[in-house]
Amino acid sequence: MDQKPSFLPVLAVKRPVTIIVSLLGIIVLGFVAYKNIPIELLPSGFNPPYLGVWVSYPNANPQEVEEQIARPVEEQVRTISGIKKVETYSHSNGCWTWLEFNPGTDMDEAYNQLRDRMERARAFLPDDFERYYLRRFGRNDAPIIFMSVSFPPEVDDPYYVVEQFIKRPIERIDGVGNIEIWGADEKSIQIFIDQDKVKAHRLDMFEVINELRKDNFAISSGWVYEGDKKFIVRSIGRFQTIDDVRSLPINRLGLTVGDIAEVKYEAQKRTWSQRINGRPGLLLGIFKESLANTVALSRQLEETLHNQITKHPRVKDAEINFLFVQGQMIEDAIDNLIDTALWGGFFAILVLLFFLRNIRMTVIMMFAIPLSVLISLMVVYFTGWTLNIIVMMGLMISVGMVVDNGIVVLENIYHKRGEGLAPREASIRGASEVNLAIILATLTTIAVFLPMIMIEDESGGFKFYMQRIGVPVIVALLGSLFVALVLIPLATSKLAGQSEAKEHRLITRAKEFYHRLLAKALHHRMDVAMGVLLMLVVTFGVLIPRVPSSDDDGGNISDIFLIFDLPNNLTTEEADKFFSVVEDTIYAHAEEYDIKAVDTGFRRGFGRVRIFLNHPPKEQWFTVVYKGIMKAAGIKTDKKLDREEVLADLKDRIPQKPGVKFRTSWRGGGAGEEGSVSILLYGDDTGRLIQLAEEVERRMRLLEGVISVETDTEAGTDEIRISMDREVVTRNGLSPNQVAFTLMYAVRGLNLPRFQATDKEIEMRIQLKEEDRENLGQVKNITFINSSGRPIPLSAVANFNIDRGLGQIARENGKTFLAVNAKTTMGDLPKISGQIDQLMKDFPLPYGYNWQKGSRFSRHEEENANFVQSMIIAIIFVYLIMAILFESFLLPLSIMFTIPLSFFGAYLALFLTRTSQNIMAAIGIIILVGVVVNNGIVLIDMINRRRREGFERSAAILDAGKNRFRPILMTSLTTVGGLIPMSVGNASLIGMPYAPMGRAIIGGLLVATFLTLIVVPVFYTLFDDLAIFFRRVVSWFRGRDAAGEAALSSEK
């Protein structure tokens, strides 16, 4: 039965000039897009639903910070629209507040509301709190360059040098948005009160400090008119020089600040010590404006720093290290992806050449790859997107898939030519016959991306990034349809003298073997069905449980955090010596570790060392394979260690010191340790939580593979708790307010209004000199002047106790929680989660208290839920598309069996390569759903076509199998070839390798391809028999009804 020719093949053959001109137009527009598309690391447009606030409040304890800062801030920020969760972390030097918002919240508006709420909160915060900082998590809120600057010891004011001669010149460069400096020892005016002199002059320190707070001011006093002119009135009381501070009168007898205090302009004695490569240093983060080109700006900044700034006399002795350059990272990532894609394309072309044995046709098919990519780039560019590693990932996935449609069309055209049709007629008829089949097969692949694009997760990031991956793939596949239905018919019609090359004898023998195997399978259908059932049991009962599910992506991150919990009795000098030994240990292996820089910071009770490694050099996939084989054989091919090897080596080399606890972390500060899991305890009383945590800690030590367990309380410090007896305070002629604030000013210090210098504002700070507040005895001797003018020591009105304080107090939505963290060698999160459930199932909790697993588990569970949901929707979409093609509800089921069978191959590949199922592997498995059914669709379509032409069912199956054998192998192997470099190379998405995705697709596609050739025809016959049975049953019921009606009519 002849089929009506399709529009596109007819147009291609009859209007070649139109098609060629259209093709040239696409190529030109594609190259315009390629040359002009902005390049960046990550796509713009996504603002994660998180905001942060840091309120600095140094030299306090966590309980005080919680009461005076965390709670007032919580009360204010809860009123922000769209707020979902508020977490506060109170430390000894301030409070972090983290806000999570509902999906779809306008984060720009949320940021503005947060700024407004923090201004409202000022009225409830302590008078001496220093400042607050707002933090966003958008793409432009991360520095494009992170660098360190260290100076020789003789440099007097490193902060001033960096501020004047590095920061300011950089700020003048177009595209630079902001520059932040960390670890700076900025000089300030320090007023150190002498306790003995205050006593000698019978002064009250509380009144002295309050006078200083009042006497440095500039106040607007309104307007006055002089004639026809209007003048603003300002009352100026600011200090002009440091001598003005020293000569400030503090009583009516002419006593000045200089008589009772020492006034200095110097850097504060910092509680936090920091050095870069063993020298005192600073860290700079350079941020860009939103529209600036990251790559171009990074290059310009590097050139300016190297060629201009470092030549300045004040900077030439500084050591500058670029710790992170986003522009270079973008270029490296895109180069790596391009290399991977090119190698994938090369393998796909080799497969085509092997099967086609025709260079002209291979070149035409090869043209589908760059053309489809150019069409994708054109769409990406004109939709306003950028070229980034997410979009590149989508393009890379499509490389091996875009030739599939062309292969099916080309094979059918040559088949028609073999039947004796003229080239033009064969091109039109051959393309038209498979037109609908390849369109719907392409739609099945497109369909699997739709649920990933549509599903909204907690942060909205999954949907956003899946759109950037999916759209390029979808457009490339649609572009491949243009190549298959337009370019291929045009090319074959014009190459009339080119007959199909003789098939390789290996393919001929394989085809003959397959023909015999298929005939045998059709006679043993139940055996095949039982084999399929057995494979499904093995897949879901053996393989899937044995493949660990993890969020550990094993990426190529290029830095290492070493976290140290220090004993409280360790002095600053001892800590300095200890970290010098740690640094020397690291420097001794600098070449082996390939170290770029070492950033060390420490304070009482805590320290961290951040090691920046040189980014691994770009390696071709075959080099990675070679090194992997050599490593498995125990042969070292590289003198330099990778990150995991450096980490393992450091754990053995870090010097041991009594009381010092050492761990590794993905990030600094309070981030969890690599490989750690946590249980969170919630309640109202911190003391009760600590008691409960002890039992939880005991249970956590029973976890499989556990290395260490610790709670948040272990990071606490010893503190002196001073409690006032109000009755005694009043009886001595003092007020509790006077005692509390004097003590705070004297010991912790107080920031005064800033000193206005010529070119900048200088911080002013007042407190007792260090010699008067070094130990408990001196603190007890702090003196107050009562209402009768009599001196009263603190020891007379207060009690003193030494106790262990908390290192941190954490709250979530107004409820205090405590974390118990366990370091474990086991990476299978579902297995760990099950063990925790067993350990905690009978855990007794007081009323109002509860526990839950840490966020690592919830994130992983959300990823798995998204995976399952996407998988179900994708399978439904694929089934519906096939039902439309075959006009049947049963026949698509014969192809649907290839989906779970592909899971056998995917999980077998992950199991054999010891690859965990992470988010990349999950994406690969979902993509499989749309890819593995394509061969079955084309095969069943031809079987139906042969049956319509009059073939008996078995003959139609054998003939279709024989004709579809080669194109099925070609389409599958070109896709596999395109993914080989991805599955074994080191291309990655910001530290998350693509290899698990490539391995899952290759394993699933190889198994599904060979099973498709046998299983699909067998199940086709089974479901066809079932359809025949249903039709007979329906006919029988209809016949019975008709006979009954006839009998009734005769009776009448």
N, C-alpha and C positions, 0 to 999 in steps of 0.2 A: 504494500500500500504506500503510494507516494505521499510524501509530506510536503506541505506548502513551504517554499523557501522563506527563510527569515529575513527580516528587513536589513539588518546590519551586514551580513555576508553579501547580500545582493548589492547593497550600496558600495561596499568595499571593492567588489569586482568590476562593477559598471562605472563607478566614479573614482578612479584611482587618483586623479589630480586633487580632487576635493579631500580625499583621505590624507594624501601626502602633505598638502598645505596645512590641514588640521594638525597633523603630526608635528610638523615644523613649528607651528604655533605653540603647541604644548611644550616642546623642547625649549623654545626661546623663553616662554614664561617660567618654566621650571628653573632654567639657569638664572633668570632674573631673581627669582625667589631665593635660590641658593646663595647668590652673591650678596643679597641685601637682608636676609633674615637675621635678626639679632641672635647672638649666641650667649648663652648663660648656663650656669651649672644646673639649676633647677627651674622649673616653669614658674612664671609669675602668676599672680591672681589668687593664690591660696593663702589665707591667713588662718593658721591653726587657732582653734577656739580656746586659747590659753593666754593669760596675762600674769605678770608677776610684779610685786612691789617689795623693795628692800628698804627697810627703815633702819638707818644706822644708829646704834646706841651702845657705844663701846664701854667696856669696864663695868658691865652690869652682870647679874646672874639671870639664868633663863626664867626663873619664877617671876622676877621683877619685870622682865621684858614681856612675859606673857600677860601679866596683869595690866601693865601700863601702856603697852603698845598693841599686842596681838588682839586683845579683846576689843578695844576701841576701834581698831581698823576693821575687824570682823563686822561689828555693828554697822559701820558705814557702807562697806562694799556689798553687804547682802542686799542692799536696795537697788543694785545695778540690774538693769533689764537683762533677762536671759541667763542669769547666773545659775549654774548647776551645782558646783561644789566649791567650797572655800577651804583651803588648807593653810595653816600657819605653822611655822617652825621657829621657835624662839631659842636664840643662842645667847652666849655671853657678850656678844658684840652687836646684836641687833635682831631683826625679825624678818624672815621671808614670808610673804603671803602669796600663795599661788591660787589663781582663779581659773576654773574650768567653766565653759559656757555651753549652752545647748547648741546642737548643730543648726546652722543657718543664721546664727546671730551675726549682726553687723559688727565686726570687730573694730572698725574705725570709731563707730559710735560708742562701743563698749569702752574703748580706750579713753575717749573724751569724758565719759561718765566716771571712769576710774580716777582720772585726774581731778574731777570735781569733788568726788567723795573723799579723796585724800586731803584736799584743801579744807573740807569740812572737818575731817578728823583732826586737823592741827589743833583745834580748840581743846581736844581731849587728850592730847599727847603731852608728855613731860616738857617743861619749858626748855630743858637743855638738850632735847633730841637734836641731832645734827642736821640730817636731811633725809629725804626719801628719793628713791630712784624707781622709775617705772620701766618695765621690760616687756617688749613684744617678741613674738616668735615668727614673724614673717620673714620672707626671703631676704628683704633689704635690712633686716635687723641683725644680721650677722656680718662681721667684718669681711671685706674681700682680701685684706692683708692683715695678718697677725704677725708681729715682729717683736724682737727683743733688742734692747739697747743697754749695754753695760759699759762702765767707765773704769779707768784706773783709780785706785784709792785717793790719789791726790786731787781729783776733781772735786771742787768745793760744793757745788750745788747742781747735781745731775738733773733734777727736775727743771730747773731754770734753763739749762742748756737744751733739753729736749723740747720744752715749751717754746722757746724763742727761735731755735735754729733748726729744729726738725718739724715740729707740729705746724708752726705758722707758715713756712714755705709750702708744705704739702696742702694746707687748707686753701691756698690760692689756685690750685690746679682745678680746672673745670671738671665737674663730675664728682668731686669729693664732697661728701655730705657732712661727715662728723668724724672726729678723732678722739678716742678715749685713751687715757693713760692709767695704768694700774701699777701698784707697787711703788708709788712715788713718795720720796721723803721730802715733801714740800716744806720749805721753811715757814715758820710762823713766829709771832711774838709771844713769848712765854713769860708769864709773871709767876715767879716762885716765891711764895710767902714764907717768911722765916717765923716759925712758931715762937721762938724765944723772944724775938723783937715784938711780936704781937702781945705776948704776955707782959713784957717790960713796959709797954705803953698802955696796958690795960684796955686794949681794943677788942671789939667783938668782930670776929672774922665774917660773920653773917652780914653785918652792916657794911663792912668795908667792900665786900664783893658786890653787894647790891648797889652801892654808890658807883662803882666802876661800870656796872651794867647800864646806869642811867646817863653817865657823863660822855658817852661817845655817840652822837646823834646828829641827824640832819632832818628837820621837820618842816613840811610845808605849812605856812601859817595864813594862807589866803591871798587876797589881792588888795592893792591900794592904787589910787589914781593920783597922778601928778600932772596937772594940766589936762592935755588930751591924750596922755599916755597911761597905759595900764601896766602895773608891775606886779610880779609874783613875790610874795614875802616868804623867805626861808630862814629858819632859825638854825644856825650852824654851830654845832658843839663837837665836831669831829676832831680827833687827834691828828695833827699834821706830821709830827715826827715822834720817834721813840722817846725822845726827851720830854715830850708833852705828857707821855704816859708816866714817866718817872717823876715828873714834877707836879702831878695832880694832887691837890690837897685832899686829905682824908679826914681832917678834923679842924676845929677852929683855932687850934694852937699852931697851925702851919706845918703840921706833920704831913709828909708826902708819901706816895707809893714807894719811891726809891728808898725811904727811910726804913721800911719794914719788909721790902721784897726786892728780889733781883729780877730785872727786866732784860731779857735776851731775845735776839733775833736768830733763831736756829731751828733746825729740824727737830720735831718731837722725838723723844725716845719711843720707838715703835715697839708694840708688843708682837708685831708680825715682822719676821726677818725674811728677806727675799734676795736671791742672787741668781744670776744667769751665768752658766759655765764657770762657777766659782767666784764670780765678781758681783758686787752690788749692781743691780740692774732694774730696768723698768720694762713693762710690756705695753705695746701700742696696738690698738685696733683701729684700722682705717675703714670707714664705712662709705658707701657710695650713694649718690642720689639715685632715685628710683629709675630714671630713664637712662642712666649712664650705661655704656657698654662695658661689661665686667672685664672681658679679655683685653680690650684696648686700654682701659684705665689701669689695669694691673701692670701692663707693659710700661705705660708711661710713668707710673709711680716707681717701678723698679729702676727705670733709666734715670729718673730725677734723683733718686736716693744715691745711686751709684756714681753718677757723673757730676752732680752738683752739690748736694747736701753733704756728702761725706768728704768733700774737698774743703769745707769750711774749717778754719783753724780751730774752732771750739769743738768740732765734731770729729776731726780726723783721727783722734786717739780712741774714739768709741768703737766698740765691737757690735756690729749690727748683724742680726740673724733673721732671715725671713723664715718664720716657723710655719706659716701657712699662706699660700698665694692662691686665691680662688681661681684667678685667670689661668694659671698654669695647670691647676687641677682640671679645669674644664677642657683645656687643650689636650691634656694627657688622656682624659676619659674619652673624649670624642675620637682622638686618634686611635685609641685602643678599640673602640667600637667599630670604627671604619675598617681597621685592619681585619677584625673578626668578620665583618660583613663581606669584605672583599674575598677573604679566604673561603667563606661559605659559598659565595657566588662561584668561585673557581671550582669547588667540588661539585656544585650543581651542574656546571657546564661540562665537567668531565663525565658525569653520569649521562648527560644528554648525548655527548659525542660517542660514548660507548654504545648506546642503544640506537641512535639515529644513523651513525656512520656516514654522516653527510654534513660537511663543514658549513655549507650555505644555510641549511635549515638550523643547524646548531647556532650559528651567528644570529639568525632571526629570533630563535627562542631566547638566546642570551640577551637580546635587546629588550626583552620583557622586564628584566630586572632593573636596569637604570631608568627605563621609561616609567615603570610603576613607582619607583622611588621619587622621580622628579614630579610626578603627579601628586604624590603625597606631600612633598615639600611645598608645592604650589598652593595646595589647600591650607596647609599649616600656616604659611606666610600670609595669605590673604584673609585668614580668620583672625590674624593679630597675635598668633602664638609665636613662641621663640623656638630656636633649635637648641635643645638641651639633651641631657643624657636620658631623660624619660622618653622623649620623642624618638631619640636614636634607638632606644631599646625596641620600640614598636617597629621601626624600619628594619632592624636587624632580624626580628622574628619573621618578617614577611619575605625575606630574601629567598628562602628556599621554597616558598609557597606560591609565588606569583607565576611560576612557569607551569603549574599543574593544569590550568585550564587550556593553555596553549598546546600542551602535550596531548590531551584528549582530543582536541580539534584536529591537530596535525595527523594523529594516528587514523582518525576516521576519514580524513581527506584522502590519505594514501590508500586506505582500504577501498574507497570508492574508485580511485584510479586503477586499482588492481582489478576491479570489476569491469574495466573497459571504458569508463566515462572520460570525457575530455577534461583537460585541466580546469577550465572555467566552471564547467558543470560539477566536477568533482569537488571543487573548492566550495561552491555554494551548497550543494547537497550535503557534503560531509560536515560542514559547520552547522547547517540548519538542523541536522538530525540530533546532534548533541546539545543544541542551543539551550533548551529548557533544562536539561540535566545539569549542565555546568553552572547555569545561573542559580539553580536551587542548591547545588552543592556548595557554591560560594556563599550563598545566604546562610547555610548551616554553620559555616566557619564564622561568618559575621555575627550570627546569633549568639555565639558563646561569649562575645564581648559585651553584648547588651546588658545582661544582669550585672556584670562587673562595673559597667559604666553607670548603672542606675542605682545600685545598692548604696545606701548611706550608712556610714559607720559613725562611731561616737564623735570622732574629730572631723569627719568630712574628708579626710585626706585620701582614704581608699578610693572613693568615687572620683575625686579630682585627678589623682595620678593614673587611675585606670582609663580615664578619658584620654589622657595624653599618650598612653600606650595604645589604646584600642583604636582611636580615630586614624592614626597613620596606617595601621594594619588594614582597617576597613577600606580606606581610600586606595591603598596599594592593591588590594584584592579586586576592587571595582575596576581599577586601572588594568589589571590583568585580564579582566573580561573584555575590555576594549582591544587589547592585544590579540586575544584568542579569537574574537568574533569579527575583527576588522583587519588587523595587520596580517595574521596568519593566512586567511583566505586570499588577501591581495597578493602576498608573496608567493603562495603556491600556484596561483593562477598565472603569474608572470614567469614562473620558472618551469614552463611546460616541458623543457628538454631534460629536466632533472627527475629521473625516476627514483623510486625508493631504493636505497642501498640494500644490498643483501644482508639479511639478519645474521648476527654473530652466531656461530654454531653452538656456543654455550647457551645462548638464549633459546635457540631452537630445541636443544636437548631438554632444557628446563621446562619449556612449554609442553613438549611431548610427555615428559614425566608428570607434569601437573594434570594434563588431560587424562592420563590413566588413573591418577590418584583421585581426581574429581569423580570419574565414573565409578570407581570403587566406593567412594564416600556416599554416592547417591544410592548405592545398593546396601549400605550399612548405616542408615540414617540414625538409628537408635544408639549405635556405638559412638557416633560423632556427638550426639546430644549428651550422652553420659560423660564423654571426654570434656565437653564444655562445662558441664555441671561440676566435674572434678576440679577444673581450673578455677572456677568461681569459688569453690570451697577453699582451695589453696590460697587464692588471692585474699579473701576476706578473713580466713581463719588462721593463716600462717604468715603471709608476707606483710600485710598492712600492720598487724600488731608488732612485727619485728622491726619495722622501720621507725626509728624514734622521731617523735614530733617535737620540734624545738624552735625557739626564737633566736638561738645562737647562730648567727649568719656566717661566722667564720670569715669575716671580711678582711680587706687589706687596709685596715686603719693603721695610721703611721705614727701613733704616739701611745705611750704607756704611762698610766698613773700608778705610783706606789704610794700607798697611804700608811701612815704610822700613827698609832695611838701611843702617846708618851706618858710615862708615870708622872704624877703631879709633883713629886719631889725632885724631878730633873730640872736643874737650873738652866737658864738661857745659855750660859757658857758651855755646860755639858751637852746640851742639845746641839749647839753649834759644832762642837768637836765630833759628835756622833754623825751628823749629816756630812761633815767634811770627810769622814771615813767612808760613808755611803757613796759620796760623789767620787772619791778616789777609786773605789771599787768599780764604779761604772766607767770612769775615764780610762781605767786600765784595759778595758775591752772596747774602747770606742771604735776602733777600726772593724773589729769582728761584728759589733752590733750595728755598725754603719750609722753612728749618731750624728745628728745635726746640731742639737743643743740640749742642755739639761737645765731645767728651771726648778729651783729648790725654794721652798717656803716653809716656815715653821713658827710656832708660837708655843706657849705653855700648854701641854697636854695633847698637841696635835702637830703633825708635819706631813708634807707631801712632796714628792719628787716627780716631776713630769718630764719624761724622756721623749724628745722629738726625734724620730728616725727619718732618715732620708727616704723619700717615697721610692718604693721598689721600681727599678728601671722597667721600661716597657719590654715585654717579652712576647715573642710569637707563640702561638698555641703549641707548636711542635716542641719548642724549648721547654715549655711547661710539662708536656707529656714526658720528655726525656728526663727531666729532673725528677718527676714523680716516680718513674720506673727505677731510676738510680737510688732514690731515697728509700723505696720499698725494698730494694736489694741491699740496703745498708751502705751504699756508696755515696760519699759526700761530693757534690759537684760544685759547690760554691763555698768560699771561705766565709762569706757573710751569712749571718743567721736571719731567718725571717722573724716576724713579730712574735709568733708563738714560741719559737725556739729561744728568742731573747728573754721572754717572760719566764720560761722554765729555767733557763740558766741563771737569771737574776735571783730567783727564789732560793737557789742553792748557795749563791754567793753573798747575798745581803748579810752583813755582820749581825750577829745576835747580841742583844743587850738585855739584861734582866728588866722585866717590866714593860719592854717595848713590844707592841703587837703590830704585825706587818700584814698588809693585804694589798691586793691589786684592785683597780676599779676602772670602769669605762670612762668615768669623768672624775673630776676632783670633788672635794668636800664631802657631802653626805651621800653621794651616789653609792648605790649598792655595789658590792664586790662582783667581779666577773664570775659567773657561775653560781651566784647566790640566790636564794629564795627566802621569802619572809612570811611571817604570820603577824598580823596586826591585832592588838588587843585594844578594845574601846571601853571607856568608862569615864566616871567623873573624878575619881580620886587617883592622883598620880601614885601615891604610896601603895594603894591597893593594886594598881596595875603592875608595879614593880614586883610585888609578891607573886602575882599570877605569872609574870614573865619568867620567874625562876623555875616554875613547874613546866612551862612551855619549853624553856631552854633544855630542861632535862629530857623531855620527850623528843625534841628535835634532834638530839644527839643519837637517836635510834634510827634516823634516816639512812637509807642505803648510800654509801659513798660519802658520808658527811666528813668534812675535814675540820671545821670549826663552827662554833655557834656563839653569837654575842648579842647583847641587847643594847638599846640606845643609852642605857644608864652607864655602861662601861666607859663612855667617853666623858663622863663628868669629872669635875675637879673638886678638891677640898676647898671649903669656904668658911670664913668666919661669919657667924650669924650674930648680929647685935640686936638685942631686944630691949626696948626702953620700958621702964616702969613709970607710967604716966603720973602716978601719985608722987613719986620721988622727984620727977622732973618739975612738977608744979611746985612742990614744997621748996625746991631750990631756986625758985624765982625764974624758971626758964619755961619756954613753950615747946611742946613736941615738934612743932614745925621748925622752930629755930635750930633745935638739935639735929633733926633729920637732914635739913638742907645744908647746914654747916658741914656736917660729916660728908655729905655727897660732894660738896664743892671742894673740900679739903683733900679727900682721898682720890676721887675719880676725876675731879677737875670740872671746869665749866667753860664753855665757849662764850666769849664776849662778842659784842657787835664788832664786825670786821673793820680792820684798819684800812683806810683808803689811801693807797700809795699813788704815785703819779700814773703808772701804767697798769695797775692791778689792785685787787683787794687782797689783803693779807689777813689770815686767820689770827685771832687773839685768844689766848687761853690762860686761865688762872687756876692754881692749885698750890697746895703745900709743896715746899721743896722736898726732893726725894728722901733726904736724910731724916726728915721729920715724919715719914710715913712708911718706912721700910719694914717695920715689924709690928707685932700686936701691941707690944709695950708702948711704942710711940703713938699708935692709934688711940690707946686708952688715955694717953696724956693730952689729947686734943682738948683745948680749954675754951669755955664759953663765959661770957660776961653776963651775969644775971641783972635783974632790974635794980638791984642795990649796988651794982658796980663791983660785985665780988666774983672772982674767977672760980669756975666750977669745972673740974675735969670730967671727961666723958665716963671714966670708970666709976664716978660717983652716982651716975643716973642710969646706967645700962648694964646688962648682963651679956657675957660673951661665951659662945659655944662654937666649937669647930666640928663641922659635919661634912659629909660627902654630898655635893650638889649634883643635879642632873646636867648632862652636857647639852641636852636639847629637850624642849617640850613641844610636842606636835599635837595639833588639833585639826579635826576635820568636821566641817559644818557645826562648829561650836562644841564638839566633843573631843576630849583628850584621847590620844591613842599612843601606844608604845609598840615598837617593832622589834621582833626577835628574828635575827638574820642568820641563816645557815649557809655556809659554803660547802658545795657538794660537787663531786666529780661527775655525777650523772646528769646528762643533758636532756633526758626524755621528760618533758614537763608533765604530760598526762600521768606518767607513772609516778613521778614525785607527788603530784596532786593527790593521787589515790592513796599513797602512803601517809600523807599528812591527814587526810580524812580519817584513816584508820587510827592514827595516833591521837587524834583530837576528838574522837567520837564520844568518849565518856568524860570529857574534860569538864569539871564542875565550875560553873560561873555564878557569881552573885547576881542578884536582880539588878537589871540596868546595865549589865556588862555583856559584851559579845566579842566574837573574834571572826576574822576573815583572812583569806590568803592575800598575799601582796599583789600589787598591780601587774606584776609580770605574768601572773596566772590569768588575770582578767583580760589583759591585752591579747594573750595567746588564745583564750577561749573565744574572744570576739573575732579574731582572725579565722579561727576554725568555723565559727558560726557563719561568717561571711562566705567562706569557702563552700560549705555545704549548701547554703542558700543559692549561691551562684551556680553551683553544679546542678541542683534540682531544676532551676529555671532554665538553664542552658539545655538540659536534656529535654525538657518540655518543648522549648522552642524548636529544637532540632526535629523532634517527632512531628510536630505540627507542620513544619515545612515539607517533610517527606510525605506526610499524609496528603498534602495538596498535590505533590508531584504524581504520586501513584494512584490518587483518587481511591484510597483504601485506608482503613484503620488497622488492618492486620499486617499487610506487607511491610510497612516500616519497622515492625517489630523484628523482622528477620535481620535487619541491619542494626537495630538498636543493641543486639547482643554483642556487637563488636566493641561497644563502649566499655562494659565491665571487663571484657577480655583485654582491652588495651590497658586497663588498670593493672592486670597481671604483669604486663611488660614494663609499665612505668615503675611499679613498686619493686619488681625484680631488679631493674637497673639501679634504683636507689639503694637497694639492699646490697647488691654486689659491689657497688662503689663506695659503700659505707657513708652514704649521704643522708643527712636528716631531712625530714619533710618540713621545710620552712615556707615562707610566703612565696618565694620564687618557684619552688617545686609545685606548690598548690596552683599557681597561675598556669604552669605548664600542663598540669593534669586537666584543668578546665579547658584549655585550648585544645587538648586531645579530643574532647567530646565533639567539637565541630570538625576536626580534621579527619578522624578515623572513619567517619561515615561517608566521606566523599567517594572513596573507591567503591563502596557498596552501592551507592546511589547510581553511579555510572554503570555498574555491572547489572543491577536489577533493571535499569532503564533499557539496556540492550536486550536482556532476556524477554522483557515484555514486548519490545519491538519485534524480535524474532517470532514470538508467538503470534503477534498480529499478522506477520507475513506468512503464517501457516505452519510454522515448525511445531512438532510435538514438544511437550514440556521438557523432557530430558534432553532431546536434541537441541532445543533452544538454549538450555543451560550450558551444555557442552560447547556449543558454537560461540555463545557470548563469552564464556570463560576463556576460550582459546583466543578470541579477538581482543579481550580486555586485559589479558595476562601481561603483555608488555607495557601498555600505558599505566596499568596499576603499579607495576614495579618502578617505572620511570618516575611517576609522580611522588611515590613514597621515598624513593632513594634520593631524589633531588632535594626534598625537604630535609631528609636526614643529613645529606651532604652539606646543606646550608647551615645546619645546626652543630656540626662536628666541632668547629673551632670554639663555639660558645660553650659546649659541654665539657671541654677539657682545658680551655684557656683561662686567663685571669681577668677577663673583662668583668667589670662590676659596676654596681649602682651605689656610689658613695660607700664603698666598703661591703656591699652586699653582692656576692658573686652571682652571675647568671647561670653558672654551671648546673645547679640543681634543676633549673627549668629545662635546659637543653637535654640533660640526661633523662628526665621524665618523659619528654616528648619523643626522643629517639627510641627509648625502650618501648614505650606504648605503641608507637607507630610501626616499628618493625614487627612486633608480635601481631598487632591488629592487621597488618598488611597480609601476612602469610595466612592468618586465620580467616580473613575476609574471603580469600579465594576458595576456601573449603566450607567454612561454617555458614556464610551468607547463602550460597546456593542450597545447602542442605536445609537450613531453616526456612528458606523461601518455599521449598516443596512442602514442608510441614505446615506452614501457615496457609499455603495455597490449598492443601487438603482440608484444613480446618475451614477455610472460606467455602470450599465446595460442600462440605458437610452442612454448614449453616444454611447455604442456599437450598440444599435438598430438604432440610427440615422446614424452612420457610415455604418451599414449594409444596411439601406434603400437607402443611397446615392449610395453605391456600386451596389445594386440590380437595382436601376434606371439606372445607367450607363450601366450595363450589358444588361438590356432589350433594351435600346436604340441601343446598338451595334448589338444585335440580329435582331432588326427590320430593321436596315440599311443593314445587310447582306442579309436578305430575299428579300428586294427590289432590291438589286443588282442581 
